[in-house]
């Protein structure tokens, strides 16, 4: 049985990556895709503040590490420290291959760490595989 549409919040300061992710996921038709351009906007979305007062709760969050205003590790720590938000799986999706970033992300309770592929085909494939796993293999809280 197929899950209902999965709600994904994709947090990245690169508009090109946001557009590519949306394009990759639109092909499946199984994802309601939401974006935030930095950590501050992500937390406003998750806490339904201001312009996001009617935002839905995402089933999965994809989070870049290096962003202005509030970086991904700070957002991850804030999410995992919140009794309501901590149950949402957070996937770090970053171009960083630094061992320190990987260790910090998992230490802060990231559910996965995916290095952004450097090619268009690789990026599209990674997004589709992530969607497949969270939509068709894993079970998320509805």
Phi and psi in radians as a Rosetta constraint file:
Dihedral C 1 N 2 CA 2 C 2 CIRCULARHARMONIC -1.458 0.35
Dihedral N 2 CA 2 C 2 N 3 CIRCULARHARMONIC 2.419 0.35
Dihedral C 2 N 3 CA 3 C 3 CIRCULARHARMONIC -1.159 0.35
Dihedral N 3 CA 3 C 3 N 4 CIRCULARHARMONIC 2.733 0.35
Dihedral C 3 N 4 CA 4 C 4 CIRCULARHARMONIC -1.096 0.35
Dihedral N 4 CA 4 C 4 N 5 CIRCULARHARMONIC 3.002 0.35
Dihedral C 4 N 5 CA 5 C 5 CIRCULARHARMONIC -0.872 0.35
Dihedral N 5 CA 5 C 5 N 6 CIRCULARHARMONIC 2.265 0.35
Dihedral C 5 N 6 CA 6 C 6 CIRCULARHARMONIC -1.458 0.35
Dihedral N 6 CA 6 C 6 N 7 CIRCULARHARMONIC 2.362 0.35
Dihedral C 6 N 7 CA 7 C 7 CIRCULARHARMONIC -1.700 0.35
Dihedral N 7 CA 7 C 7 N 8 CIRCULARHARMONIC 2.120 0.35
Dihedral C 7 N 8 CA 8 C 8 CIRCULARHARMONIC -2.101 0.35
Dihedral N 8 CA 8 C 8 N 9 CIRCULARHARMONIC 2.323 0.35
Dihedral C 8 N 9 CA 9 C 9 CIRCULARHARMONIC -1.816 0.35
Dihedral N 9 CA 9 C 9 N 10 CIRCULARHARMONIC 2.090 0.35
Dihedral C 9 N 10 CA 10 C 10 CIRCULARHARMONIC -1.885 0.35
Dihedral N 10 CA 10 C 10 N 11 CIRCULARHARMONIC 2.025 0.35
Dihedral C 10 N 11 CA 11 C 11 CIRCULARHARMONIC -1.961 0.35
Dihedral N 11 CA 11 C 11 N 12 CIRCULARHARMONIC 1.965 0.35
Dihedral C 11 N 12 CA 12 C 12 CIRCULARHARMONIC -2.789 0.35
Dihedral N 12 CA 12 C 12 N 13 CIRCULARHARMONIC 2.401 0.35
Dihedral C 12 N 13 CA 13 C 13 CIRCULARHARMONIC -1.420 0.35
Dihedral N 13 CA 13 C 13 N 14 CIRCULARHARMONIC -0.132 0.35
Dihedral C 13 N 14 CA 14 C 14 CIRCULARHARMONIC -1.597 0.35
Dihedral N 14 CA 14 C 14 N 15 CIRCULARHARMONIC 1.931 0.35
Dihedral C 14 N 15 CA 15 C 15 CIRCULARHARMONIC -1.075 0.35
Dihedral N 15 CA 15 C 15 N 16 CIRCULARHARMONIC -0.530 0.35
Dihedral C 15 N 16 CA 16 C 16 CIRCULARHARMONIC -1.130 0.35
Dihedral N 16 CA 16 C 16 N 17 CIRCULARHARMONIC -0.725 0.35
Dihedral C 16 N 17 CA 17 C 17 CIRCULARHARMONIC -1.176 0.35
Dihedral N 17 CA 17 C 17 N 18 CIRCULARHARMONIC -0.666 0.35
Dihedral C 17 N 18 CA 18 C 18 CIRCULARHARMONIC -1.085 0.35
Dihedral N 18 CA 18 C 18 N 19 CIRCULARHARMONIC -0.754 0.35
Dihedral C 18 N 19 CA 19 C 19 CIRCULARHARMONIC -1.150 0.35
Dihedral N 19 CA 19 C 19 N 20 CIRCULARHARMONIC -0.748 0.35
Dihedral C 19 N 20 CA 20 C 20 CIRCULARHARMONIC -1.107 0.35
Dihedral N 20 CA 20 C 20 N 21 CIRCULARHARMONIC -0.739 0.35
Dihedral C 20 N 21 CA 21 C 21 CIRCULARHARMONIC -1.085 0.35
Dihedral N 21 CA 21 C 21 N 22 CIRCULARHARMONIC -0.778 0.35
Dihedral C 21 N 22 CA 22 C 22 CIRCULARHARMONIC -1.051 0.35
Dihedral N 22 CA 22 C 22 N 23 CIRCULARHARMONIC -0.794 0.35
Dihedral C 22 N 23 CA 23 C 23 CIRCULARHARMONIC -1.057 0.35
Dihedral N 23 CA 23 C 23 N 24 CIRCULARHARMONIC -0.771 0.35
Dihedral C 23 N 24 CA 24 C 24 CIRCULARHARMONIC -1.082 0.35
Dihedral N 24 CA 24 C 24 N 25 CIRCULARHARMONIC -0.702 0.35
Dihedral C 24 N 25 CA 25 C 25 CIRCULARHARMONIC -1.446 0.35
Dihedral N 25 CA 25 C 25 N 26 CIRCULARHARMONIC -0.409 0.35
Dihedral C 25 N 26 CA 26 C 26 CIRCULARHARMONIC -1.142 0.35
Dihedral N 26 CA 26 C 26 N 27 CIRCULARHARMONIC -0.460 0.35
Dihedral C 26 N 27 CA 27 C 27 CIRCULARHARMONIC -1.116 0.35
Dihedral N 27 CA 27 C 27 N 28 CIRCULARHARMONIC -0.561 0.35
Dihedral C 27 N 28 CA 28 C 28 CIRCULARHARMONIC -1.434 0.35
Dihedral N 28 CA 28 C 28 N 29 CIRCULARHARMONIC -0.533 0.35
Dihedral C 28 N 29 CA 29 C 29 CIRCULARHARMONIC 1.268 0.35
Dihedral N 29 CA 29 C 29 N 30 CIRCULARHARMONIC 0.153 0.35
Dihedral C 29 N 30 CA 30 C 30 CIRCULARHARMONIC -1.859 0.35
Dihedral N 30 CA 30 C 30 N 31 CIRCULARHARMONIC 0.199 0.35
Dihedral C 30 N 31 CA 31 C 31 CIRCULARHARMONIC -2.298 0.35
Dihedral N 31 CA 31 C 31 N 32 CIRCULARHARMONIC 2.298 0.35
Dihedral C 31 N 32 CA 32 C 32 CIRCULARHARMONIC -1.582 0.35
Dihedral N 32 CA 32 C 32 N 33 CIRCULARHARMONIC 2.040 0.35
Dihedral C 32 N 33 CA 33 C 33 CIRCULARHARMONIC -1.855 0.35
Dihedral N 33 CA 33 C 33 N 34 CIRCULARHARMONIC 2.177 0.35
Dihedral C 33 N 34 CA 34 C 34 CIRCULARHARMONIC -2.148 0.35
Dihedral N 34 CA 34 C 34 N 35 CIRCULARHARMONIC 2.614 0.35
Dihedral C 34 N 35 CA 35 C 35 CIRCULARHARMONIC -2.261 0.35
Dihedral N 35 CA 35 C 35 N 36 CIRCULARHARMONIC 2.725 0.35
Dihedral C 35 N 36 CA 36 C 36 CIRCULARHARMONIC -2.407 0.35
Dihedral N 36 CA 36 C 36 N 37 CIRCULARHARMONIC 2.490 0.35
Dihedral C 36 N 37 CA 37 C 37 CIRCULARHARMONIC -1.601 0.35
Dihedral N 37 CA 37 C 37 N 38 CIRCULARHARMONIC -0.092 0.35
Dihedral C 37 N 38 CA 38 C 38 CIRCULARHARMONIC -2.915 0.35
Dihedral N 38 CA 38 C 38 N 39 CIRCULARHARMONIC 3.108 0.35
Dihedral C 38 N 39 CA 39 C 39 CIRCULARHARMONIC -1.142 0.35
Dihedral N 39 CA 39 C 39 N 40 CIRCULARHARMONIC -0.624 0.35
Dihedral C 39 N 40 CA 40 C 40 CIRCULARHARMONIC -1.084 0.35
Dihedral N 40 CA 40 C 40 N 41 CIRCULARHARMONIC -0.804 0.35
Dihedral C 40 N 41 CA 41 C 41 CIRCULARHARMONIC -1.162 0.35
Dihedral N 41 CA 41 C 41 N 42 CIRCULARHARMONIC -0.647 0.35
Dihedral C 41 N 42 CA 42 C 42 CIRCULARHARMONIC -1.062 0.35
Dihedral N 42 CA 42 C 42 N 43 CIRCULARHARMONIC -0.790 0.35
Dihedral C 42 N 43 CA 43 C 43 CIRCULARHARMONIC -1.191 0.35
Dihedral N 43 CA 43 C 43 N 44 CIRCULARHARMONIC -0.602 0.35
Dihedral C 43 N 44 CA 44 C 44 CIRCULARHARMONIC -1.107 0.35
Dihedral N 44 CA 44 C 44 N 45 CIRCULARHARMONIC -0.730 0.35
Dihedral C 44 N 45 CA 45 C 45 CIRCULARHARMONIC -1.078 0.35
Dihedral N 45 CA 45 C 45 N 46 CIRCULARHARMONIC -0.874 0.35
Dihedral C 45 N 46 CA 46 C 46 CIRCULARHARMONIC -1.155 0.35
Dihedral N 46 CA 46 C 46 N 47 CIRCULARHARMONIC -0.556 0.35
Dihedral C 46 N 47 CA 47 C 47 CIRCULARHARMONIC -1.666 0.35
Dihedral N 47 CA 47 C 47 N 48 CIRCULARHARMONIC 0.032 0.35
Dihedral C 47 N 48 CA 48 C 48 CIRCULARHARMONIC 0.983 0.35
Dihedral N 48 CA 48 C 48 N 49 CIRCULARHARMONIC 0.891 0.35
Dihedral C 48 N 49 CA 49 C 49 CIRCULARHARMONIC -1.752 0.35
Dihedral N 49 CA 49 C 49 N 50 CIRCULARHARMONIC 2.596 0.35
Dihedral C 49 N 50 CA 50 C 50 CIRCULARHARMONIC 0.967 0.35
Dihedral N 50 CA 50 C 50 N 51 CIRCULARHARMONIC -2.181 0.35
Dihedral C 50 N 51 CA 51 C 51 CIRCULARHARMONIC -1.107 0.35
Dihedral N 51 CA 51 C 51 N 52 CIRCULARHARMONIC -0.219 0.35
Dihedral C 51 N 52 CA 52 C 52 CIRCULARHARMONIC -1.823 0.35
Dihedral N 52 CA 52 C 52 N 53 CIRCULARHARMONIC 0.347 0.35
Dihedral C 52 N 53 CA 53 C 53 CIRCULARHARMONIC -1.059 0.35
Dihedral N 53 CA 53 C 53 N 54 CIRCULARHARMONIC -0.391 0.35
Dihedral C 53 N 54 CA 54 C 54 CIRCULARHARMONIC -1.867 0.35
Dihedral N 54 CA 54 C 54 N 55 CIRCULARHARMONIC 0.264 0.35
Dihedral C 54 N 55 CA 55 C 55 CIRCULARHARMONIC -1.148 0.35
Dihedral N 55 CA 55 C 55 N 56 CIRCULARHARMONIC 2.437 0.35
Dihedral C 55 N 56 CA 56 C 56 CIRCULARHARMONIC -1.365 0.35
Dihedral N 56 CA 56 C 56 N 57 CIRCULARHARMONIC 2.790 0.35
Dihedral C 56 N 57 CA 57 C 57 CIRCULARHARMONIC -1.383 0.35
Dihedral N 57 CA 57 C 57 N 58 CIRCULARHARMONIC 2.199 0.35
Dihedral C 57 N 58 CA 58 C 58 CIRCULARHARMONIC -1.304 0.35
Dihedral N 58 CA 58 C 58 N 59 CIRCULARHARMONIC 2.675 0.35
Dihedral C 58 N 59 CA 59 C 59 CIRCULARHARMONIC -1.441 0.35
Dihedral N 59 CA 59 C 59 N 60 CIRCULARHARMONIC -0.523 0.35
Dihedral C 59 N 60 CA 60 C 60 CIRCULARHARMONIC -2.509 0.35
Dihedral N 60 CA 60 C 60 N 61 CIRCULARHARMONIC 2.510 0.35
Dihedral C 60 N 61 CA 61 C 61 CIRCULARHARMONIC -2.079 0.35
Dihedral N 61 CA 61 C 61 N 62 CIRCULARHARMONIC 2.273 0.35
Dihedral C 61 N 62 CA 62 C 62 CIRCULARHARMONIC -1.886 0.35
Dihedral N 62 CA 62 C 62 N 63 CIRCULARHARMONIC 2.227 0.35
Dihedral C 62 N 63 CA 63 C 63 CIRCULARHARMONIC -2.324 0.35
Dihedral N 63 CA 63 C 63 N 64 CIRCULARHARMONIC 2.140 0.35
Dihedral C 63 N 64 CA 64 C 64 CIRCULARHARMONIC -1.334 0.35
Dihedral N 64 CA 64 C 64 N 65 CIRCULARHARMONIC 2.712 0.35
Dihedral C 64 N 65 CA 65 C 65 CIRCULARHARMONIC -1.516 0.35
Dihedral N 65 CA 65 C 65 N 66 CIRCULARHARMONIC -0.880 0.35
Dihedral C 65 N 66 CA 66 C 66 CIRCULARHARMONIC -1.678 0.35
Dihedral N 66 CA 66 C 66 N 67 CIRCULARHARMONIC 1.763 0.35
Dihedral C 66 N 67 CA 67 C 67 CIRCULARHARMONIC -2.408 0.35
Dihedral N 67 CA 67 C 67 N 68 CIRCULARHARMONIC 2.728 0.35
Dihedral C 67 N 68 CA 68 C 68 CIRCULARHARMONIC -1.261 0.35
Dihedral N 68 CA 68 C 68 N 69 CIRCULARHARMONIC 2.900 0.35
Dihedral C 68 N 69 CA 69 C 69 CIRCULARHARMONIC 1.161 0.35
Dihedral N 69 CA 69 C 69 N 70 CIRCULARHARMONIC -1.082 0.35
Dihedral C 69 N 70 CA 70 C 70 CIRCULARHARMONIC -2.491 0.35
Dihedral N 70 CA 70 C 70 N 71 CIRCULARHARMONIC 2.068 0.35
Dihedral C 70 N 71 CA 71 C 71 CIRCULARHARMONIC -1.324 0.35
Dihedral N 71 CA 71 C 71 N 72 CIRCULARHARMONIC 2.916 0.35
Dihedral C 71 N 72 CA 72 C 72 CIRCULARHARMONIC -1.076 0.35
Dihedral N 72 CA 72 C 72 N 73 CIRCULARHARMONIC -0.685 0.35
Dihedral C 72 N 73 CA 73 C 73 CIRCULARHARMONIC -1.123 0.35
Dihedral N 73 CA 73 C 73 N 74 CIRCULARHARMONIC -0.672 0.35
Dihedral C 73 N 74 CA 74 C 74 CIRCULARHARMONIC -1.125 0.35
Dihedral N 74 CA 74 C 74 N 75 CIRCULARHARMONIC -0.720 0.35
Dihedral C 74 N 75 CA 75 C 75 CIRCULARHARMONIC -1.117 0.35
Dihedral N 75 CA 75 C 75 N 76 CIRCULARHARMONIC -0.801 0.35
Dihedral C 75 N 76 CA 76 C 76 CIRCULARHARMONIC -1.006 0.35
Dihedral N 76 CA 76 C 76 N 77 CIRCULARHARMONIC -0.820 0.35
Dihedral C 76 N 77 CA 77 C 77 CIRCULARHARMONIC -1.082 0.35
Dihedral N 77 CA 77 C 77 N 78 CIRCULARHARMONIC -0.696 0.35
Dihedral C 77 N 78 CA 78 C 78 CIRCULARHARMONIC -1.149 0.35
Dihedral N 78 CA 78 C 78 N 79 CIRCULARHARMONIC -0.737 0.35
Dihedral C 78 N 79 CA 79 C 79 CIRCULARHARMONIC -1.089 0.35
Dihedral N 79 CA 79 C 79 N 80 CIRCULARHARMONIC -0.843 0.35
Dihedral C 79 N 80 CA 80 C 80 CIRCULARHARMONIC -1.289 0.35
Dihedral N 80 CA 80 C 80 N 81 CIRCULARHARMONIC -0.260 0.35
Dihedral C 80 N 81 CA 81 C 81 CIRCULARHARMONIC -1.544 0.35
Dihedral N 81 CA 81 C 81 N 82 CIRCULARHARMONIC -0.163 0.35
Dihedral C 81 N 82 CA 82 C 82 CIRCULARHARMONIC -1.653 0.35
Dihedral N 82 CA 82 C 82 N 83 CIRCULARHARMONIC 2.189 0.35
Dihedral C 82 N 83 CA 83 C 83 CIRCULARHARMONIC -1.042 0.35
Dihedral N 83 CA 83 C 83 N 84 CIRCULARHARMONIC -0.545 0.35
Dihedral C 83 N 84 CA 84 C 84 CIRCULARHARMONIC -1.479 0.35
Dihedral N 84 CA 84 C 84 N 85 CIRCULARHARMONIC -0.771 0.35
Dihedral C 84 N 85 CA 85 C 85 CIRCULARHARMONIC -1.389 0.35
Dihedral N 85 CA 85 C 85 N 86 CIRCULARHARMONIC -0.436 0.35
Dihedral C 85 N 86 CA 86 C 86 CIRCULARHARMONIC -1.037 0.35
Dihedral N 86 CA 86 C 86 N 87 CIRCULARHARMONIC -0.366 0.35
Dihedral C 86 N 87 CA 87 C 87 CIRCULARHARMONIC -1.367 0.35
Dihedral N 87 CA 87 C 87 N 88 CIRCULARHARMONIC -0.198 0.35
Dihedral C 87 N 88 CA 88 C 88 CIRCULARHARMONIC -1.381 0.35
Dihedral N 88 CA 88 C 88 N 89 CIRCULARHARMONIC 2.160 0.35
Dihedral C 88 N 89 CA 89 C 89 CIRCULARHARMONIC -1.097 0.35
Dihedral N 89 CA 89 C 89 N 90 CIRCULARHARMONIC 2.370 0.35
Dihedral C 89 N 90 CA 90 C 90 CIRCULARHARMONIC -2.088 0.35
Dihedral N 90 CA 90 C 90 N 91 CIRCULARHARMONIC 2.138 0.35
Dihedral C 90 N 91 CA 91 C 91 CIRCULARHARMONIC -1.851 0.35
Dihedral N 91 CA 91 C 91 N 92 CIRCULARHARMONIC 2.102 0.35
Dihedral C 91 N 92 CA 92 C 92 CIRCULARHARMONIC -1.356 0.35
Dihedral N 92 CA 92 C 92 N 93 CIRCULARHARMONIC 2.235 0.35
Dihedral C 92 N 93 CA 93 C 93 CIRCULARHARMONIC -2.229 0.35
Dihedral N 93 CA 93 C 93 N 94 CIRCULARHARMONIC 1.640 0.35
Dihedral C 93 N 94 CA 94 C 94 CIRCULARHARMONIC -2.372 0.35
Dihedral N 94 CA 94 C 94 N 95 CIRCULARHARMONIC 2.694 0.35
Dihedral C 94 N 95 CA 95 C 95 CIRCULARHARMONIC -1.413 0.35
Dihedral N 95 CA 95 C 95 N 96 CIRCULARHARMONIC -0.147 0.35
Dihedral C 95 N 96 CA 96 C 96 CIRCULARHARMONIC -1.280 0.35
Dihedral N 96 CA 96 C 96 N 97 CIRCULARHARMONIC 2.248 0.35
Dihedral C 96 N 97 CA 97 C 97 CIRCULARHARMONIC -1.892 0.35
Dihedral N 97 CA 97 C 97 N 98 CIRCULARHARMONIC 0.178 0.35
Dihedral C 97 N 98 CA 98 C 98 CIRCULARHARMONIC -1.159 0.35
Dihedral N 98 CA 98 C 98 N 99 CIRCULARHARMONIC 2.277 0.35
Dihedral C 98 N 99 CA 99 C 99 CIRCULARHARMONIC -1.005 0.35
Dihedral N 99 CA 99 C 99 N 100 CIRCULARHARMONIC -0.653 0.35
Dihedral C 99 N 100 CA 100 C 100 CIRCULARHARMONIC -1.074 0.35
Dihedral N 100 CA 100 C 100 N 101 CIRCULARHARMONIC -0.715 0.35
Dihedral C 100 N 101 CA 101 C 101 CIRCULARHARMONIC -1.130 0.35
Dihedral N 101 CA 101 C 101 N 102 CIRCULARHARMONIC -0.748 0.35
Dihedral C 101 N 102 CA 102 C 102 CIRCULARHARMONIC -1.062 0.35
Dihedral N 102 CA 102 C 102 N 103 CIRCULARHARMONIC -0.852 0.35
Dihedral C 102 N 103 CA 103 C 103 CIRCULARHARMONIC -1.098 0.35
Dihedral N 103 CA 103 C 103 N 104 CIRCULARHARMONIC -0.765 0.35
Dihedral C 103 N 104 CA 104 C 104 CIRCULARHARMONIC -1.097 0.35
Dihedral N 104 CA 104 C 104 N 105 CIRCULARHARMONIC -0.712 0.35
Dihedral C 104 N 105 CA 105 C 105 CIRCULARHARMONIC -1.110 0.35
Dihedral N 105 CA 105 C 105 N 106 CIRCULARHARMONIC -0.835 0.35
Dihedral C 105 N 106 CA 106 C 106 CIRCULARHARMONIC -1.214 0.35
Dihedral N 106 CA 106 C 106 N 107 CIRCULARHARMONIC -0.623 0.35
Dihedral C 106 N 107 CA 107 C 107 CIRCULARHARMONIC -1.083 0.35
Dihedral N 107 CA 107 C 107 N 108 CIRCULARHARMONIC -0.565 0.35
Dihedral C 107 N 108 CA 108 C 108 CIRCULARHARMONIC -1.516 0.35
Dihedral N 108 CA 108 C 108 N 109 CIRCULARHARMONIC 0.192 0.35
Dihedral C 108 N 109 CA 109 C 109 CIRCULARHARMONIC 1.371 0.35
Dihedral N 109 CA 109 C 109 N 110 CIRCULARHARMONIC 0.529 0.35
Dihedral C 109 N 110 CA 110 C 110 CIRCULARHARMONIC -1.067 0.35
Dihedral N 110 CA 110 C 110 N 111 CIRCULARHARMONIC 2.529 0.35
Dihedral C 110 N 111 CA 111 C 111 CIRCULARHARMONIC -1.474 0.35
Dihedral N 111 CA 111 C 111 N 112 CIRCULARHARMONIC -0.375 0.35
Dihedral C 111 N 112 CA 112 C 112 CIRCULARHARMONIC -2.857 0.35
Dihedral N 112 CA 112 C 112 N 113 CIRCULARHARMONIC 2.753 0.35
Dihedral C 112 N 113 CA 113 C 113 CIRCULARHARMONIC -2.292 0.35
Dihedral N 113 CA 113 C 113 N 114 CIRCULARHARMONIC 2.026 0.35
Dihedral C 113 N 114 CA 114 C 114 CIRCULARHARMONIC -2.068 0.35
Dihedral N 114 CA 114 C 114 N 115 CIRCULARHARMONIC 2.191 0.35
Dihedral C 114 N 115 CA 115 C 115 CIRCULARHARMONIC -1.401 0.35
Dihedral N 115 CA 115 C 115 N 116 CIRCULARHARMONIC 2.232 0.35
Dihedral C 115 N 116 CA 116 C 116 CIRCULARHARMONIC -1.054 0.35
Dihedral N 116 CA 116 C 116 N 117 CIRCULARHARMONIC 2.168 0.35
Dihedral C 116 N 117 CA 117 C 117 CIRCULARHARMONIC -1.121 0.35
Dihedral N 117 CA 117 C 117 N 118 CIRCULARHARMONIC 2.615 0.35
Dihedral C 117 N 118 CA 118 C 118 CIRCULARHARMONIC -1.541 0.35
Dihedral N 118 CA 118 C 118 N 119 CIRCULARHARMONIC -0.143 0.35
Dihedral C 118 N 119 CA 119 C 119 CIRCULARHARMONIC -1.907 0.35
Dihedral N 119 CA 119 C 119 N 120 CIRCULARHARMONIC 2.720 0.35
Dihedral C 119 N 120 CA 120 C 120 CIRCULARHARMONIC -1.040 0.35
Dihedral N 120 CA 120 C 120 N 121 CIRCULARHARMONIC -0.845 0.35
Dihedral C 120 N 121 CA 121 C 121 CIRCULARHARMONIC -1.070 0.35
Dihedral N 121 CA 121 C 121 N 122 CIRCULARHARMONIC -0.712 0.35
Dihedral C 121 N 122 CA 122 C 122 CIRCULARHARMONIC -1.120 0.35
Dihedral N 122 CA 122 C 122 N 123 CIRCULARHARMONIC -0.740 0.35
Dihedral C 122 N 123 CA 123 C 123 CIRCULARHARMONIC -1.079 0.35
Dihedral N 123 CA 123 C 123 N 124 CIRCULARHARMONIC -0.850 0.35
Dihedral C 123 N 124 CA 124 C 124 CIRCULARHARMONIC -1.082 0.35
Dihedral N 124 CA 124 C 124 N 125 CIRCULARHARMONIC -0.757 0.35
Dihedral C 124 N 125 CA 125 C 125 CIRCULARHARMONIC -1.115 0.35
Dihedral N 125 CA 125 C 125 N 126 CIRCULARHARMONIC -0.759 0.35
Dihedral C 125 N 126 CA 126 C 126 CIRCULARHARMONIC -1.051 0.35
Dihedral N 126 CA 126 C 126 N 127 CIRCULARHARMONIC -0.787 0.35
Dihedral C 126 N 127 CA 127 C 127 CIRCULARHARMONIC -1.078 0.35
Dihedral N 127 CA 127 C 127 N 128 CIRCULARHARMONIC -0.746 0.35
Dihedral C 127 N 128 CA 128 C 128 CIRCULARHARMONIC -1.176 0.35
Dihedral N 128 CA 128 C 128 N 129 CIRCULARHARMONIC -0.637 0.35
Dihedral C 128 N 129 CA 129 C 129 CIRCULARHARMONIC -1.208 0.35
Dihedral N 129 CA 129 C 129 N 130 CIRCULARHARMONIC -0.683 0.35
Dihedral C 129 N 130 CA 130 C 130 CIRCULARHARMONIC -1.098 0.35
Dihedral N 130 CA 130 C 130 N 131 CIRCULARHARMONIC -0.798 0.35
Dihedral C 130 N 131 CA 131 C 131 CIRCULARHARMONIC -1.059 0.35
Dihedral N 131 CA 131 C 131 N 132 CIRCULARHARMONIC -0.782 0.35
Dihedral C 131 N 132 CA 132 C 132 CIRCULARHARMONIC -1.023 0.35
Dihedral N 132 CA 132 C 132 N 133 CIRCULARHARMONIC -0.830 0.35
Dihedral C 132 N 133 CA 133 C 133 CIRCULARHARMONIC -1.063 0.35
Dihedral N 133 CA 133 C 133 N 134 CIRCULARHARMONIC -0.881 0.35
Dihedral C 133 N 134 CA 134 C 134 CIRCULARHARMONIC -1.345 0.35
Dihedral N 134 CA 134 C 134 N 135 CIRCULARHARMONIC -0.374 0.35
Dihedral C 134 N 135 CA 135 C 135 CIRCULARHARMONIC -1.600 0.35
Dihedral N 135 CA 135 C 135 N 136 CIRCULARHARMONIC -0.639 0.35
Dihedral C 135 N 136 CA 136 C 136 CIRCULARHARMONIC -2.052 0.35
Dihedral N 136 CA 136 C 136 N 137 CIRCULARHARMONIC -0.324 0.35
Dihedral C 136 N 137 CA 137 C 137 CIRCULARHARMONIC -1.864 0.35
Dihedral N 137 CA 137 C 137 N 138 CIRCULARHARMONIC -0.973 0.35
Dihedral C 137 N 138 CA 138 C 138 CIRCULARHARMONIC -1.360 0.35
Dihedral N 138 CA 138 C 138 N 139 CIRCULARHARMONIC 2.816 0.35
Dihedral C 138 N 139 CA 139 C 139 CIRCULARHARMONIC -1.987 0.35
Dihedral N 139 CA 139 C 139 N 140 CIRCULARHARMONIC 2.172 0.35
Dihedral C 139 N 140 CA 140 C 140 CIRCULARHARMONIC -1.907 0.35
Dihedral N 140 CA 140 C 140 N 141 CIRCULARHARMONIC 2.770 0.35
Dihedral C 140 N 141 CA 141 C 141 CIRCULARHARMONIC -1.279 0.35
Dihedral N 141 CA 141 C 141 N 142 CIRCULARHARMONIC 2.170 0.35
